[in-house]
């Protein structure tokens, strides 16, 4: 599985949303599932899925699906 698909799958699973609700344009607090608890579940899923440990500033800055891609590049996750 390529990293883009893995990233998308982690989003869908961590936020417990269906493929129909998923979009590359997703933003924090834009859907009820991506609240503060959903955010920490998502971060945990990403850290486990990609074998990384994110810095606090990156966790706070992780405000959208697209921003997440930029942040993950810092951890050598290529898309």
Jmol script that loads the backbone (N, CA, C; Angstrom):
load data "model"
ATOM      1  N   UNK A   1       0.850  -1.178   0.000  1.00  0.00           N
ATOM      2  CA  UNK A   1       0.000   0.000   0.000  1.00  0.00           C
ATOM      3  C   UNK A   1       0.898   1.245   0.000  1.00  0.00           C
ATOM      4  N   UNK A   2       0.591   2.191  -0.876  1.00  0.00           N
ATOM      5  CA  UNK A   2       1.399   3.412  -0.909  1.00  0.00           C
ATOM      6  C   UNK A   2       1.004   4.330   0.259  1.00  0.00           C
ATOM      7  N   UNK A   3       1.864   5.280   0.563  1.00  0.00           N
ATOM      8  CA  UNK A   3       1.660   6.144   1.725  1.00  0.00           C
ATOM      9  C   UNK A   3       0.415   7.006   1.618  1.00  0.00           C
ATOM     10  N   UNK A   4       0.061   7.439   0.417  1.00  0.00           N
ATOM     11  CA  UNK A   4      -1.138   8.270   0.232  1.00  0.00           C
ATOM     12  C   UNK A   4      -2.393   7.487   0.640  1.00  0.00           C
ATOM     13  N   UNK A   5      -2.480   6.251   0.169  1.00  0.00           N
ATOM     14  CA  UNK A   5      -3.630   5.398   0.491  1.00  0.00           C
ATOM     15  C   UNK A   5      -3.636   5.066   1.982  1.00  0.00           C
ATOM     16  N   UNK A   6      -2.466   4.780   2.526  1.00  0.00           N
ATOM     17  CA  UNK A   6      -2.346   4.472   3.949  1.00  0.00           C
ATOM     18  C   UNK A   6      -2.802   5.667   4.790  1.00  0.00           C
ATOM     19  N   UNK A   7      -2.366   6.856   4.409  1.00  0.00           N
ATOM     20  CA  UNK A   7      -2.743   8.093   5.101  1.00  0.00           C
ATOM     21  C   UNK A   7      -4.267   8.276   5.073  1.00  0.00           C
ATOM     22  N   UNK A   8      -4.850   8.104   3.903  1.00  0.00           N
ATOM     23  CA  UNK A   8      -6.308   8.232   3.754  1.00  0.00           C
ATOM     24  C   UNK A   8      -7.030   7.188   4.601  1.00  0.00           C
ATOM     25  N   UNK A   9      -6.562   5.947   4.577  1.00  0.00           N
ATOM     26  CA  UNK A   9      -7.197   4.879   5.352  1.00  0.00           C
ATOM     27  C   UNK A   9      -7.130   5.147   6.854  1.00  0.00           C
ATOM     28  N   UNK A  10      -5.996   5.685   7.315  1.00  0.00           N
ATOM     29  CA  UNK A  10      -5.864   6.022   8.737  1.00  0.00           C
ATOM     30  C   UNK A  10      -6.860   7.115   9.103  1.00  0.00           C
ATOM     31  N   UNK A  11      -7.031   8.097   8.237  1.00  0.00           N
ATOM     32  CA  UNK A  11      -8.015   9.163   8.467  1.00  0.00           C
ATOM     33  C   UNK A  11      -9.412   8.571   8.622  1.00  0.00           C
ATOM     34  N   UNK A  12      -9.809   7.739   7.680  1.00  0.00           N
ATOM     35  CA  UNK A  12     -11.154   7.159   7.666  1.00  0.00           C
ATOM     36  C   UNK A  12     -11.382   6.295   8.903  1.00  0.00           C
ATOM     37  N   UNK A  13     -10.404   5.466   9.227  1.00  0.00           N
ATOM     38  CA  UNK A  13     -10.551   4.561  10.372  1.00  0.00           C
ATOM     39  C   UNK A  13     -10.511   5.331  11.693  1.00  0.00           C
ATOM     40  N   UNK A  14      -9.557   6.239  11.847  1.00  0.00           N
ATOM     41  CA  UNK A  14      -9.403   6.961  13.112  1.00  0.00           C
ATOM     42  C   UNK A  14     -10.603   7.849  13.426  1.00  0.00           C
ATOM     43  N   UNK A  15     -11.160   8.473  12.413  1.00  0.00           N
ATOM     44  CA  UNK A  15     -12.304   9.359  12.622  1.00  0.00           C
ATOM     45  C   UNK A  15     -13.643   8.632  12.493  1.00  0.00           C
ATOM     46  N   UNK A  16     -13.590   7.342  12.184  1.00  0.00           N
ATOM     47  CA  UNK A  16     -14.805   6.532  12.024  1.00  0.00           C
ATOM     48  C   UNK A  16     -15.787   7.166  11.046  1.00  0.00           C
ATOM     49  N   UNK A  17     -15.249   7.520   9.868  1.00  0.00           N
ATOM     50  CA  UNK A  17     -16.100   8.082   8.821  1.00  0.00           C
ATOM     51  C   UNK A  17     -16.090   7.138   7.625  1.00  0.00           C
ATOM     52  N   UNK A  18     -17.133   7.163   6.849  1.00  0.00           N
ATOM     53  CA  UNK A  18     -17.193   6.348   5.645  1.00  0.00           C
ATOM     54  C   UNK A  18     -16.473   7.023   4.494  1.00  0.00           C
ATOM     55  N   UNK A  19     -16.200   6.250   3.458  1.00  0.00           N
ATOM     56  CA  UNK A  19     -15.562   6.801   2.265  1.00  0.00           C
ATOM     57  C   UNK A  19     -16.349   7.989   1.713  1.00  0.00           C
ATOM     58  N   UNK A  20     -17.660   7.950   1.844  1.00  0.00           N
ATOM     59  CA  UNK A  20     -18.506   9.016   1.319  1.00  0.00           C
ATOM     60  C   UNK A  20     -18.331  10.339   2.035  1.00  0.00           C
ATOM     61  N   UNK A  21     -17.902  10.293   3.296  1.00  0.00           N
ATOM     62  CA  UNK A  21     -17.716  11.527   4.066  1.00  0.00           C
ATOM     63  C   UNK A  21     -16.279  12.032   3.964  1.00  0.00           C
ATOM     64  N   UNK A  22     -15.378  11.179   3.472  1.00  0.00           N
ATOM     65  CA  UNK A  22     -13.981  11.559   3.358  1.00  0.00           C
ATOM     66  C   UNK A  22     -13.773  12.489   2.164  1.00  0.00           C
ATOM     67  N   UNK A  23     -12.881  13.459   2.347  1.00  0.00           N
ATOM     68  CA  UNK A  23     -12.497  14.371   1.272  1.00  0.00           C
ATOM     69  C   UNK A  23     -11.077  14.858   1.543  1.00  0.00           C
ATOM     70  N   UNK A  24     -10.322  15.120   0.482  1.00  0.00           N
ATOM     71  CA  UNK A  24      -8.983  15.699   0.636  1.00  0.00           C
ATOM     72  C   UNK A  24      -9.061  17.116   1.205  1.00  0.00           C
ATOM     73  N   UNK A  25     -10.262  17.672   1.244  1.00  0.00           N
ATOM     74  CA  UNK A  25     -10.468  19.038   1.743  1.00  0.00           C
ATOM     75  C   UNK A  25     -10.883  19.067   3.216  1.00  0.00           C
ATOM     76  N   UNK A  26     -10.879  17.913   3.886  1.00  0.00           N
ATOM     77  CA  UNK A  26     -11.295  17.856   5.288  1.00  0.00           C
ATOM     78  C   UNK A  26     -10.459  18.787   6.156  1.00  0.00           C
ATOM     79  N   UNK A  27     -11.159  19.461   7.089  1.00  0.00           N
ATOM     80  CA  UNK A  27     -10.493  20.361   8.030  1.00  0.00           C
ATOM     81  C   UNK A  27     -10.974  20.052   9.440  1.00  0.00           C
ATOM     82  N   UNK A  28     -10.092  20.325  10.393  1.00  0.00           N
ATOM     83  CA  UNK A  28     -10.392  20.112  11.807  1.00  0.00           C
ATOM     84  C   UNK A  28     -11.665  20.863  12.203  1.00  0.00           C
ATOM     85  N   UNK A  29     -12.540  20.187  12.940  1.00  0.00           N
ATOM     86  CA  UNK A  29     -13.818  20.715  13.423  1.00  0.00           C
ATOM     87  C   UNK A  29     -14.819  21.026  12.317  1.00  0.00           C
ATOM     88  N   UNK A  30     -14.534  20.591  11.094  1.00  0.00           N
ATOM     89  CA  UNK A  30     -15.474  20.799   9.990  1.00  0.00           C
ATOM     90  C   UNK A  30     -16.555  19.717   9.996  1.00  0.00           C
ATOM     91  N   UNK A  31     -16.215  18.558  10.515  1.00  0.00           N
ATOM     92  CA  UNK A  31     -17.188  17.476  10.675  1.00  0.00           C
ATOM     93  C   UNK A  31     -17.200  17.102  12.163  1.00  0.00           C
ATOM     94  N   UNK A  32     -18.329  16.619  12.677  1.00  0.00           N
ATOM     95  CA  UNK A  32     -18.412  16.294  14.111  1.00  0.00           C
ATOM     96  C   UNK A  32     -17.378  15.253  14.559  1.00  0.00           C
ATOM     97  N   UNK A  33     -17.001  14.351  13.674  1.00  0.00           N
ATOM     98  CA  UNK A  33     -16.065  13.290  14.040  1.00  0.00           C
ATOM     99  C   UNK A  33     -14.645  13.810  14.295  1.00  0.00           C
ATOM    100  N   UNK A  34     -14.311  14.946  13.705  1.00  0.00           N
ATOM    101  CA  UNK A  34     -12.962  15.490  13.886  1.00  0.00           C
ATOM    102  C   UNK A  34     -13.000  16.614  14.912  1.00  0.00           C
ATOM    103  N   UNK A  35     -13.286  16.209  16.152  1.00  0.00           N
ATOM    104  CA  UNK A  35     -13.225  17.134  17.278  1.00  0.00           C
ATOM    105  C   UNK A  35     -11.912  16.875  18.019  1.00  0.00           C
ATOM    106  N   UNK A  36     -11.766  17.383  19.220  1.00  0.00           N
ATOM    107  CA  UNK A  36     -10.489  17.224  19.930  1.00  0.00           C
ATOM    108  C   UNK A  36     -10.164  15.766  20.224  1.00  0.00           C
ATOM    109  N   UNK A  37     -11.166  14.970  20.562  1.00  0.00           N
ATOM    110  CA  UNK A  37     -10.928  13.551  20.831  1.00  0.00           C
ATOM    111  C   UNK A  37     -10.595  12.828  19.534  1.00  0.00           C
ATOM    112  N   UNK A  38     -11.341  13.120  18.484  1.00  0.00           N
ATOM    113  CA  UNK A  38     -11.047  12.540  17.172  1.00  0.00           C
ATOM    114  C   UNK A  38      -9.654  12.913  16.699  1.00  0.00           C
ATOM    115  N   UNK A  39      -9.239  14.138  17.015  1.00  0.00           N
ATOM    116  CA  UNK A  39      -7.914  14.616  16.617  1.00  0.00           C
ATOM    117  C   UNK A  39      -6.820  13.769  17.262  1.00  0.00           C
ATOM    118  N   UNK A  40      -6.943  13.515  18.547  1.00  0.00           N
ATOM    119  CA  UNK A  40      -5.923  12.720  19.239  1.00  0.00           C
ATOM    120  C   UNK A  40      -5.942  11.264  18.763  1.00  0.00           C
ATOM    121  N   UNK A  41      -7.119  10.750  18.450  1.00  0.00           N
ATOM    122  CA  UNK A  41      -7.215   9.397  17.892  1.00  0.00           C
ATOM    123  C   UNK A  41      -6.526   9.344  16.534  1.00  0.00           C
ATOM    124  N   UNK A  42      -6.727  10.368  15.730  1.00  0.00           N
ATOM    125  CA  UNK A  42      -6.094  10.461  14.422  1.00  0.00           C
ATOM    126  C   UNK A  42      -4.569  10.523  14.558  1.00  0.00           C
ATOM    127  N   UNK A  43      -4.082  11.382  15.441  1.00  0.00           N
ATOM    128  CA  UNK A  43      -2.637  11.521  15.634  1.00  0.00           C
ATOM    129  C   UNK A  43      -2.044  10.198  16.093  1.00  0.00           C
ATOM    130  N   UNK A  44      -2.705   9.548  17.024  1.00  0.00           N
ATOM    131  CA  UNK A  44      -2.232   8.248  17.511  1.00  0.00           C
ATOM    132  C   UNK A  44      -2.184   7.228  16.374  1.00  0.00           C
ATOM    133  N   UNK A  45      -3.219   7.219  15.544  1.00  0.00           N
ATOM    134  CA  UNK A  45      -3.254   6.303  14.398  1.00  0.00           C
ATOM    135  C   UNK A  45      -2.130   6.569  13.415  1.00  0.00           C
ATOM    136  N   UNK A  46      -1.854   7.846  13.174  1.00  0.00           N
ATOM    137  CA  UNK A  46      -0.774   8.210  12.252  1.00  0.00           C
ATOM    138  C   UNK A  46       0.586   7.833  12.820  1.00  0.00           C
ATOM    139  N   UNK A  47       0.789   8.090  14.110  1.00  0.00           N
ATOM    140  CA  UNK A  47       2.066   7.741  14.732  1.00  0.00           C
ATOM    141  C   UNK A  47       2.299   6.233  14.692  1.00  0.00           C
ATOM    142  N   UNK A  48       1.267   5.490  15.004  1.00  0.00           N
ATOM    143  CA  UNK A  48       1.388   4.027  14.982  1.00  0.00           C
ATOM    144  C   UNK A  48       1.536   3.498  13.556  1.00  0.00           C
ATOM    145  N   UNK A  49       0.733   4.014  12.656  1.00  0.00           N
ATOM    146  CA  UNK A  49       0.733   3.544  11.277  1.00  0.00           C
ATOM    147  C   UNK A  49       2.027   3.813  10.526  1.00  0.00           C
ATOM    148  N   UNK A  50       2.642   4.962  10.827  1.00  0.00           N
ATOM    149  CA  UNK A  50       3.868   5.338  10.125  1.00  0.00           C
ATOM    150  C   UNK A  50       5.129   5.172  10.978  1.00  0.00           C
ATOM    151  N   UNK A  51       4.963   4.721  12.225  1.00  0.00           N
ATOM    152  CA  UNK A  51       6.112   4.486  13.086  1.00  0.00           C
ATOM    153  C   UNK A  51       6.879   5.753  13.428  1.00  0.00           C
ATOM    154  N   UNK A  52       6.135   6.818  13.736  1.00  0.00           N
ATOM    155  CA  UNK A  52       6.755   8.111  14.063  1.00  0.00           C
ATOM    156  C   UNK A  52       6.231   8.598  15.411  1.00  0.00           C
ATOM    157  N   UNK A  53       6.858   9.623  15.929  1.00  0.00           N
ATOM    158  CA  UNK A  53       6.381  10.321  17.122  1.00  0.00           C
ATOM    159  C   UNK A  53       6.388  11.811  16.787  1.00  0.00           C
ATOM    160  N   UNK A  54       5.197  12.384  16.728  1.00  0.00           N
ATOM    161  CA  UNK A  54       5.068  13.773  16.287  1.00  0.00           C
ATOM    162  C   UNK A  54       5.327  14.746  17.429  1.00  0.00           C
ATOM    163  N   UNK A  55       5.926  15.883  17.092  1.00  0.00           N
ATOM    164  CA  UNK A  55       6.166  16.944  18.058  1.00  0.00           C
ATOM    165  C   UNK A  55       4.846  17.658  18.367  1.00  0.00           C
ATOM    166  N   UNK A  56       4.759  18.229  19.562  1.00  0.00           N
ATOM    167  CA  UNK A  56       3.542  18.904  20.005  1.00  0.00           C
ATOM    168  C   UNK A  56       3.108  19.997  19.032  1.00  0.00           C
ATOM    169  N   UNK A  57       4.049  20.799  18.543  1.00  0.00           N
ATOM    170  CA  UNK A  57       3.698  21.871  17.607  1.00  0.00           C
ATOM    171  C   UNK A  57       3.065  21.320  16.335  1.00  0.00           C
ATOM    172  N   UNK A  58       3.547  20.184  15.869  1.00  0.00           N
ATOM    173  CA  UNK A  58       2.981  19.570  14.661  1.00  0.00           C
ATOM    174  C   UNK A  58       1.576  19.037  14.921  1.00  0.00           C
ATOM    175  N   UNK A  59       1.355  18.501  16.111  1.00  0.00           N
ATOM    176  CA  UNK A  59       0.021  18.001  16.470  1.00  0.00           C
ATOM    177  C   UNK A  59      -0.972  19.164  16.483  1.00  0.00           C
ATOM    178  N   UNK A  60      -0.550  20.289  17.022  1.00  0.00           N
ATOM    179  CA  UNK A  60      -1.411  21.477  17.084  1.00  0.00           C
ATOM    180  C   UNK A  60      -1.649  22.046  15.678  1.00  0.00           C
ATOM    181  N   UNK A  61      -0.623  22.058  14.850  1.00  0.00           N
ATOM    182  CA  UNK A  61      -0.731  22.621  13.493  1.00  0.00           C
ATOM    183  C   UNK A  61      -1.482  21.716  12.518  1.00  0.00           C
ATOM    184  N   UNK A  62      -1.726  20.475  12.896  1.00  0.00           N
ATOM    185  CA  UNK A  62      -2.377  19.494  12.022  1.00  0.00           C
ATOM    186  C   UNK A  62      -3.861  19.852  11.899  1.00  0.00           C
ATOM    187  N   UNK A  63      -4.160  20.791  11.003  1.00  0.00           N
ATOM    188  CA  UNK A  63      -5.505  21.366  10.936  1.00  0.00           C
ATOM    189  C   UNK A  63      -6.345  20.921   9.740  1.00  0.00           C
ATOM    190  N   UNK A  64      -5.740  20.171   8.840  1.00  0.00           N
ATOM    191  CA  UNK A  64      -6.480  19.692   7.671  1.00  0.00           C
ATOM    192  C   UNK A  64      -5.759  18.490   7.065  1.00  0.00           C
ATOM    193  N   UNK A  65      -6.456  17.801   6.178  1.00  0.00           N
ATOM    194  CA  UNK A  65      -5.851  16.654   5.498  1.00  0.00           C
ATOM    195  C   UNK A  65      -4.608  17.101   4.738  1.00  0.00           C
ATOM    196  N   UNK A  66      -4.712  18.218   4.027  1.00  0.00           N
ATOM    197  CA  UNK A  66      -3.581  18.717   3.230  1.00  0.00           C
ATOM    198  C   UNK A  66      -2.426  19.180   4.115  1.00  0.00           C
ATOM    199  N   UNK A  67      -2.730  19.883   5.211  1.00  0.00           N
ATOM    200  CA  UNK A  67      -1.685  20.333   6.126  1.00  0.00           C
ATOM    201  C   UNK A  67      -0.978  19.118   6.733  1.00  0.00           C
ATOM    202  N   UNK A  68      -1.727  18.069   6.977  1.00  0.00           N
ATOM    203  CA  UNK A  68      -1.157  16.837   7.509  1.00  0.00           C
ATOM    204  C   UNK A  68      -0.110  16.240   6.585  1.00  0.00           C
ATOM    205  N   UNK A  69      -0.357  16.309   5.275  1.00  0.00           N
ATOM    206  CA  UNK A  69       0.629  15.817   4.313  1.00  0.00           C
ATOM    207  C   UNK A  69       1.929  16.609   4.433  1.00  0.00           C
ATOM    208  N   UNK A  70       1.807  17.931   4.564  1.00  0.00           N
ATOM    209  CA  UNK A  70       2.998  18.780   4.708  1.00  0.00           C
ATOM    210  C   UNK A  70       3.767  18.420   5.979  1.00  0.00           C
ATOM    211  N   UNK A  71       3.035  18.236   7.066  1.00  0.00           N
ATOM    212  CA  UNK A  71       3.675  17.909   8.344  1.00  0.00           C
ATOM    213  C   UNK A  71       4.364  16.554   8.273  1.00  0.00           C
ATOM    214  N   UNK A  72       3.711  15.581   7.674  1.00  0.00           N
ATOM    215  CA  UNK A  72       4.302  14.237   7.596  1.00  0.00           C
ATOM    216  C   UNK A  72       5.571  14.212   6.744  1.00  0.00           C
ATOM    217  N   UNK A  73       5.698  15.138   5.804  1.00  0.00           N
ATOM    218  CA  UNK A  73       6.938  15.213   5.013  1.00  0.00           C
ATOM    219  C   UNK A  73       8.146  15.480   5.913  1.00  0.00           C
ATOM    220  N   UNK A  74       7.933  16.220   7.000  1.00  0.00           N
ATOM    221  CA  UNK A  74       9.008  16.494   7.948  1.00  0.00           C
ATOM    222  C   UNK A  74       9.522  15.202   8.602  1.00  0.00           C
ATOM    223  N   UNK A  75       8.670  14.184   8.624  1.00  0.00           N
ATOM    224  CA  UNK A  75       9.026  12.903   9.230  1.00  0.00           C
ATOM    225  C   UNK A  75       9.413  11.870   8.166  1.00  0.00           C
ATOM    226  N   UNK A  76       9.762  12.378   6.989  1.00  0.00           N
ATOM    227  CA  UNK A  76      10.190  11.554   5.849  1.00  0.00           C
ATOM    228  C   UNK A  76       9.122  10.599   5.348  1.00  0.00           C
ATOM    229  N   UNK A  77       7.854  10.993   5.472  1.00  0.00           N
ATOM    230  CA  UNK A  77       6.751  10.241   4.895  1.00  0.00           C
ATOM    231  C   UNK A  77       6.477  10.883   3.540  1.00  0.00           C
ATOM    232  N   UNK A  78       6.812  10.176   2.480  1.00  0.00           N
ATOM    233  CA  UNK A  78       6.671  10.713   1.108  1.00  0.00           C
ATOM    234  C   UNK A  78       5.333  10.280   0.516  1.00  0.00           C
ATOM    235  N   UNK A  79       4.724  11.208  -0.247  1.00  0.00           N
ATOM    236  CA  UNK A  79       3.441  10.910  -0.900  1.00  0.00           C
ATOM    237  C   UNK A  79       3.597  10.950  -2.402  1.00  0.00           C
TER     238      UNK A  79
END
end "model"
wireframe off; spacefill off
backbone 0.3
color backbone group
